Amino acid sequence: MTGAAVGGVAAVAPALAMLAAFACAIGGGYLLVKRRERLKGVLMLVMAAVLVGNVLIWTV
């Protein structure tokens, strides 16, 4: 891969991670509110927090 391709991927990765974090937070919250699968809901919220932490590490 060339340097430009790696730079493009590195620029897009935080945005994709934030979209995934929002999706996991919404899905996890939905599972908790509807009292369907509580453990999966909690795990999705934890995953969302980890993704946001990763983005903060990448960008700061």
C-alpha positions in Angstrom: 0.0 0.0 0.0 1.1 3.5 -0.6 1.4 6.2 2.0 -1.6 8.0 0.6 -3.8 4.9 0.9 -2.8 4.3 4.5 -3.4 8.0 5.3 -6.9 7.8 3.8 -7.8 4.7 5.9 -6.4 6.3 9.0 -8.6 9.4 8.4 -11.7 7.3 7.9 -11.2 4.9 10.8 -12.3 7.2 13.6 -15.4 8.2 11.8 -16.4 4.6 11.2 -15.6 3.8 14.8 -17.9 6.6 16.0 -20.7 5.4 13.8 -20.3 1.9 15.2 -20.2 3.3 18.8 -23.5 5.2 18.2 -25.1 2.1 16.7 -24.0 -0.1 19.6 -25.1 2.5 22.2 -28.6 2.8 20.5 -28.9 -1.0 20.2 -27.7 -1.7 23.7 -30.0 0.9 25.1 -32.9 -0.6 23.2 -32.2 -4.1 24.5 -32.0 -2.7 28.1 -35.2 -0.6 27.8 -37.2 -3.4 26.2 -35.8 -5.9 28.8 -35.0 -8.4 26.1 -31.4 -9.6 26.5 -29.9 -7.6 29.3 -26.4 -9.1 29.1 -26.1 -8.4 25.4 -27.4 -4.8 26.0 -24.8 -4.2 28.7 -22.0 -5.6 26.5 -23.0 -3.4 23.6 -22.9 -0.3 25.8 -19.4 -1.4 27.1 -18.3 -1.9 23.5 -19.6 1.6 22.6 -17.6 3.1 25.4 -14.4 1.2 24.4 -14.8 2.4 20.8 -15.2 6.0 22.0 -12.1 5.6 24.1 -10.2 4.3 21.1 -11.2 7.3 19.0 -10.1 9.6 21.8 -6.7 7.9 21.9 -6.4 8.1 18.1 -7.3 11.7 17.9 -5.7 13.3 20.9 
